[in-house]
Amino acid sequence: MKSIVLTGGGTAGHVTPNIALIPELKKQGYDIHYIGSLDGIEKKLITALDIPYYGISSGKLRRYIDLKNITDPFKVIKGLHQARRLLRKINPDVVFSKGGFVSVPVVVAARLRKIPCVIHESDMTPGLANKICIPCASRICTNFPETVKHLPAHKAVLTGTPIREELFHGDKNKGLQFCQFDDRKPVVLVVGGSLGAVAVNRAVRNILPQMLKKYQVIHLCGKDKLDPSLEGTKGYVQFEYIEKELNDLMAAADIMISRAGANTICEILALRKPNILIPLSAQASRGDQILNAASFEKAGYSIVIQEQEITDENLMAAVNKAYDNREDYIKAMKRSQLNNSIEKITGLINEASKRSR
């Protein structure tokens, strides 16, 4: 039986693409194992799927001054020794890494044991963890055509992000019923990320009275970010977080307002949802969301408003533009090369696995 080790963690974005690959890998006969951190979000998500899970020591590699920079390199070294022992025990044909700092010792250990490794870079520019892993990888999967130009030509492949199959099977009517909406007004779905986005929440709520004249609004606002004063507002529902019903809510949405995290926007693209992207500012990040959003805007998939430039007027105008021109955005998204991602990535995994055997 073919065997694979998946790795990646630290945030849900480093885990959910791995989860999306699991059904197809099982179908193709892989014995699947997962190496993650000792207590990261990936442990809960993966053990729920009954996949063998192994926790290793992991430390964050920072570009800024922090006292933990003294101790974390020792955690990474410990994780490397643990990963080598685990790979010797599991003896996989191939490793697939979705990134995050826990993946670094696993990918390096795979290289030391001559196990081929396929890695995935979600953002326009590689993060520090993947920069370290690139020399060890046999293939690098990317989401953006622009990324391919900055990677070794013989390794980089434009694949897109694996999308969970259940997202394609949402039921619009169930989504409307869940929100107690009807089909007489179009629906705007607002997604601020798992922790919510204060700037996005504020901007949407500022124009809510105006929006509700024409639209119904589903607002995923993040943990502890509900506004009690808006409870019971006709045509508006707010949730901290939605998991099981998300596919139905996305099916019900005519347009979306979202942050520009790579996995989220790839899901929006796969589902062909006209959208407005409000990327996380460069002050609050390394600027990857700004680059992601710019790529989608250039391709004709999205309208982009920078966080510091949001006004009531331009956000309302963008909502109307996205809805009124929705067919143009949908046509552009249908032409995207970022389709059949699971098929492309499992093909690369199989190719690497055969070389191993």
C-alpha positions as CSV (number, residue, x, y, z in Angstrom):
1,M,0.0,0.0,0.0
2,K,1.2,3.5,-0.8
3,S,1.9,5.7,2.2
4,I,1.9,9.5,2.6
5,V,2.6,11.9,5.5
6,L,0.7,15.2,5.4
7,T,1.9,18.1,7.4
8,G,1.0,21.7,8.1
9,G,-0.5,23.7,10.9
10,G,-0.7,26.7,13.1
11,T,-3.8,28.1,11.5
12,A,-6.8,26.5,9.8
13,G,-5.5,27.8,6.5
14,H,-2.6,25.4,6.8
15,V,-4.9,22.4,7.6
16,T,-8.1,22.6,5.6
17,P,-6.4,22.1,2.1
18,N,-4.9,18.9,3.5
19,I,-8.3,17.9,4.7
20,A,-9.7,18.5,1.2
21,L,-7.1,16.1,-0.2
22,I,-7.8,13.3,2.2
23,P,-10.9,11.7,0.5
24,E,-9.1,11.6,-2.9
25,L,-5.9,10.2,-1.4
26,K,-7.9,7.5,0.3
27,K,-9.7,6.7,-2.9
28,Q,-6.3,6.3,-4.6
29,G,-5.2,3.8,-1.9
30,Y,-2.9,5.9,0.3
31,D,-2.3,5.0,3.9
32,I,-2.4,8.5,5.4
33,H,-0.5,9.8,8.4
34,Y,-0.3,13.4,9.8
35,I,2.5,15.2,11.6
36,G,1.6,18.4,13.3
37,S,2.3,20.4,16.4
38,L,1.6,19.1,19.9
39,D,-1.4,21.2,20.6
40,G,-2.2,23.3,17.4
41,I,-5.6,23.6,15.7
42,E,-4.5,20.8,13.3
43,K,-4.6,18.2,16.1
44,K,-8.3,18.7,16.7
45,L,-9.2,18.8,13.0
46,I,-7.2,15.8,12.0
47,T,-8.0,13.4,14.9
48,A,-11.7,14.1,14.2
49,L,-11.2,12.4,10.8
50,D,-9.6,9.3,12.4
51,I,-6.3,9.8,10.7
52,P,-3.2,8.8,12.7
53,Y,-1.8,12.0,14.2
54,Y,1.7,12.6,15.6
55,G,2.6,15.8,17.5
56,I,6.2,17.2,17.4
57,S,7.9,20.1,19.0
58,S,7.7,23.3,16.9
59,G,9.0,26.8,17.2
60,K,8.2,29.9,15.3
61,L,10.9,31.5,13.2
62,R,10.5,35.2,13.5
63,R,11.9,38.1,11.5
64,Y,11.5,40.5,14.4
65,I,13.1,40.8,17.9
66,D,11.5,38.5,20.5
67,L,12.8,36.7,23.6
68,K,11.4,33.5,22.2
69,N,13.9,33.7,19.3
70,I,16.4,32.4,21.9
71,T,14.4,29.2,22.8
72,D,12.4,28.5,19.6
73,P,15.4,27.3,17.5
74,F,16.0,24.5,20.1
75,K,12.3,23.5,19.7
76,V,12.8,23.3,15.9
77,I,15.9,21.2,16.3
78,K,14.0,18.9,18.7
79,G,11.1,18.7,16.2
80,L,13.6,17.8,13.5
81,H,14.9,14.8,15.5
82,Q,11.3,13.8,16.3
83,A,10.3,14.1,12.6
84,R,13.2,11.9,11.5
85,R,12.3,9.2,13.9
86,L,8.6,9.3,12.8
87,L,9.5,9.2,9.1
88,R,11.8,6.2,9.8
89,K,8.9,4.4,11.5
90,I,6.2,5.3,9.0
91,N,8.5,5.1,6.0
92,P,6.1,7.0,3.6
93,D,6.5,7.1,-0.2
94,V,5.9,10.9,-0.2
95,V,5.4,13.9,2.1
96,F,2.9,16.7,1.3
97,S,3.3,20.0,3.2
98,K,0.8,22.8,3.4
99,G,3.1,25.0,5.3
100,G,3.3,26.7,8.7
101,F,6.3,26.4,11.0
102,V,5.6,22.9,12.1
103,S,6.1,21.7,8.5
104,V,9.8,22.9,8.5
105,P,11.3,20.0,10.5
106,V,9.1,17.5,8.7
107,V,10.2,18.6,5.2
108,V,13.8,18.9,6.2
109,A,13.7,15.4,7.8
110,A,12.1,14.1,4.6
111,R,15.0,15.5,2.6
112,L,17.5,13.9,4.9
113,R,15.8,10.6,4.5
114,K,15.5,11.0,0.7
115,I,11.7,11.0,0.8
116,P,10.2,13.2,-2.0
117,C,8.2,16.1,-0.8
118,V,5.5,18.2,-2.5
119,I,4.8,21.6,-0.8
120,H,2.0,24.1,-1.4
121,E,2.3,27.8,-1.2
122,S,-1.0,29.6,-0.9
123,D,0.1,33.2,-1.0
124,M,1.6,35.3,-3.8
125,T,5.0,35.3,-2.1
126,P,6.3,32.4,-0.1
127,G,6.2,32.8,3.7
128,L,9.4,32.2,5.8
129,A,8.5,28.5,6.5
130,N,8.1,27.7,2.9
131,K,11.2,29.7,1.9
132,I,13.2,27.3,4.1
133,C,11.4,24.3,2.6
134,I,11.7,25.1,-1.1
135,P,15.2,23.7,-1.5
136,C,14.0,20.4,0.0
137,A,10.9,20.1,-2.2
138,S,10.6,18.2,-5.5
139,R,7.5,20.1,-6.5
140,I,5.9,23.4,-5.3
141,C,2.2,24.0,-5.9
142,T,1.0,27.6,-6.2
143,N,-2.2,29.6,-6.3
144,F,-1.1,32.5,-8.4
145,P,0.6,32.7,-11.9
146,E,2.7,35.5,-10.5
147,T,4.2,33.2,-7.9
148,V,5.5,30.7,-10.4
149,K,7.9,33.3,-11.9
150,H,9.7,33.6,-8.5
151,L,10.3,29.9,-8.0
152,P,12.6,27.3,-9.5
153,A,11.1,26.7,-13.0
154,H,11.5,22.9,-12.8
155,K,9.6,22.8,-9.4
156,A,6.8,25.3,-9.6
157,V,3.3,24.2,-10.8
158,L,0.1,26.4,-10.9
159,T,-2.5,24.2,-9.2
160,G,-4.8,26.3,-7.0
161,T,-5.8,25.3,-3.6
162,P,-7.6,22.0,-2.8
163,I,-11.3,22.9,-2.0
164,R,-13.4,20.7,0.3
165,E,-15.8,18.8,-1.8
166,E,-18.8,19.5,0.5
167,L,-18.6,23.2,-0.4
168,F,-19.7,22.3,-4.0
169,H,-22.9,20.7,-2.6
170,G,-24.5,23.5,-0.8
171,D,-28.3,24.0,-1.0
172,K,-29.5,27.5,-1.7
173,N,-33.0,26.9,-0.3
174,K,-31.6,25.4,2.9
175,G,-29.3,28.4,3.3
176,L,-32.2,30.8,2.9
177,Q,-34.3,28.8,5.4
178,F,-31.5,28.7,7.9
179,C,-31.3,32.5,7.9
180,Q,-35.1,32.9,7.7
181,F,-34.7,34.8,4.4
182,D,-36.8,34.6,1.2
183,D,-35.7,34.7,-2.4
184,R,-37.1,38.2,-3.2
185,K,-33.9,40.0,-2.5
186,P,-30.3,39.1,-3.4
187,V,-28.0,37.9,-0.6
188,V,-24.6,39.4,0.5
189,L,-22.4,37.0,2.5
190,V,-19.8,38.8,4.6
191,V,-16.8,36.7,5.8
192,G,-14.2,38.3,8.1
193,G,-12.0,35.2,8.8
194,S,-12.1,32.8,11.7
195,L,-11.3,35.6,14.2
196,G,-13.4,38.2,12.5
197,A,-12.2,41.5,11.0
198,V,-13.1,44.6,13.1
199,A,-12.6,46.9,10.1
200,V,-14.8,44.8,7.8
201,N,-17.5,44.4,10.5
202,R,-17.6,48.1,11.2
203,A,-17.7,49.0,7.5
204,V,-20.6,46.6,6.8
205,R,-22.6,47.7,9.8
206,N,-22.2,51.4,8.9
207,I,-24.0,50.8,5.6
208,L,-26.4,48.2,6.8
209,P,-29.6,50.4,6.7
210,Q,-28.7,51.3,3.1
211,M,-27.9,47.7,2.1
212,L,-31.1,46.2,3.5
213,K,-33.2,48.3,1.1
214,K,-31.9,46.1,-1.7
215,Y,-30.2,43.1,-0.2
216,Q,-30.3,40.5,2.6
217,V,-27.1,40.2,4.6
218,I,-25.4,37.1,6.2
219,H,-22.6,38.3,8.4
220,L,-19.9,35.9,9.8
221,C,-18.4,38.4,12.1
222,G,-16.0,36.3,14.3
223,K,-15.7,35.2,17.9
224,D,-17.1,37.8,20.4
225,K,-17.9,40.2,17.6
226,L,-21.7,40.0,17.5
227,D,-23.6,43.3,17.8
228,P,-26.6,42.7,20.2
229,S,-28.2,45.9,19.0
230,L,-28.7,44.4,15.6
231,E,-30.4,41.2,16.8
232,G,-33.8,40.8,15.1
233,T,-33.1,43.2,12.3
234,K,-35.1,42.0,9.3
235,G,-33.0,40.8,6.5
236,Y,-29.8,40.6,8.6
237,V,-28.3,37.7,10.5
238,Q,-25.0,37.5,12.3
239,F,-23.0,34.5,13.4
240,E,-19.7,34.2,15.2
241,Y,-18.7,31.2,13.2
242,I,-20.4,28.7,10.9
243,E,-19.1,25.3,10.1
244,K,-21.7,22.7,9.1
245,E,-24.1,25.1,7.2
246,L,-21.3,27.1,5.5
247,N,-21.8,25.3,2.1
248,D,-25.6,26.2,2.2
249,L,-24.8,29.8,3.1
250,M,-22.3,30.1,0.3
251,A,-24.9,28.6,-2.1
252,A,-27.4,31.2,-1.0
253,A,-25.0,34.1,-1.5
254,D,-25.2,36.2,-4.7
255,I,-22.1,38.2,-3.8
256,M,-19.5,38.1,-1.1
257,I,-17.5,40.6,1.0
258,S,-14.3,39.0,2.4
259,R,-10.8,39.4,3.6
260,A,-8.2,38.2,1.0
261,G,-6.7,35.1,2.7
262,A,-5.5,32.7,0.0
263,N,-7.7,29.7,0.9
264,T,-10.8,31.9,1.3
265,I,-10.5,33.6,-2.0
266,C,-9.7,30.3,-3.8
267,E,-13.0,28.9,-2.4
268,I,-14.8,32.1,-3.6
269,L,-13.2,31.6,-7.0
270,A,-14.1,27.9,-7.2
271,L,-17.7,28.7,-6.3
272,R,-17.9,31.5,-8.8
273,K,-19.0,34.2,-6.3
274,P,-18.7,37.8,-7.4
275,N,-16.9,39.5,-4.6
276,I,-15.4,42.5,-2.9
277,L,-12.1,41.9,-1.2
278,I,-10.8,44.0,1.7
279,P,-7.3,42.7,2.4
280,L,-5.6,42.9,5.7
281,S,-3.4,46.0,5.8
282,A,0.4,45.9,5.5
283,Q,0.6,47.3,9.0
284,A,-1.1,44.2,10.4
285,S,0.6,41.6,8.1
286,R,3.4,41.0,5.7
287,G,1.2,42.3,3.0
288,D,0.3,38.9,1.4
289,Q,-3.4,39.6,1.3
290,I,-2.8,42.9,-0.6
291,L,-0.9,41.0,-3.2
292,N,-3.5,38.2,-3.3
293,A,-6.3,40.7,-3.8
294,A,-4.4,42.6,-6.5
295,S,-3.9,39.3,-8.5
296,F,-7.7,38.6,-8.3
297,E,-8.6,42.1,-9.3
298,K,-6.2,42.0,-12.3
299,A,-7.8,38.7,-13.5
300,G,-11.3,40.3,-13.3
301,Y,-12.5,38.1,-10.4
302,S,-12.9,40.7,-7.7
303,I,-13.4,44.4,-6.7
304,V,-10.7,45.4,-4.2
305,I,-11.0,48.2,-1.5
306,Q,-7.9,48.7,0.7
307,E,-8.9,48.7,4.4
308,Q,-7.6,52.3,5.0
309,E,-9.6,53.6,2.1
310,I,-13.1,52.2,3.0
311,T,-15.9,54.7,3.1
312,D,-19.6,54.2,3.3
313,E,-19.9,55.5,-0.2
314,N,-17.3,53.3,-1.9
315,L,-18.3,50.1,-0.1
316,M,-22.0,50.6,-1.1
317,A,-21.0,51.4,-4.7
318,A,-18.8,48.3,-4.8
319,V,-21.7,46.1,-3.5
320,N,-23.9,47.4,-6.2
321,K,-21.2,47.1,-8.9
322,A,-20.5,43.4,-7.9
323,Y,-24.1,42.5,-8.1
324,D,-25.1,44.5,-11.2
325,N,-22.1,43.1,-13.1
326,R,-22.1,39.7,-11.6
327,E,-22.3,37.8,-14.9
328,D,-19.0,39.4,-16.0
329,Y,-17.2,38.3,-12.9
330,I,-18.6,34.8,-13.1
331,K,-17.5,34.5,-16.8
332,A,-13.9,35.6,-15.8
333,M,-13.8,33.1,-13.0
334,K,-14.9,30.3,-15.3
335,R,-11.9,31.0,-17.4
336,S,-9.5,30.6,-14.5
337,Q,-6.7,28.0,-14.6
338,L,-7.2,27.3,-10.9
339,N,-9.7,24.5,-11.5
340,N,-9.4,20.8,-10.7
341,S,-6.8,21.5,-8.0
342,I,-7.3,18.2,-6.2
343,E,-6.7,16.3,-9.4
344,K,-3.6,18.3,-10.2
345,I,-2.1,18.1,-6.8
346,T,-2.7,14.3,-6.3
347,G,-1.2,13.8,-9.8
348,L,2.0,15.5,-8.5
349,I,1.9,13.5,-5.3
350,N,1.6,10.2,-7.4
351,E,4.5,11.3,-9.6
352,A,6.7,11.9,-6.6
353,S,5.5,8.7,-4.9
354,K,6.5,6.6,-8.0
355,R,10.0,8.1,-8.0
356,S,10.3,7.1,-4.4
357,R,9.4,3.5,-5.1
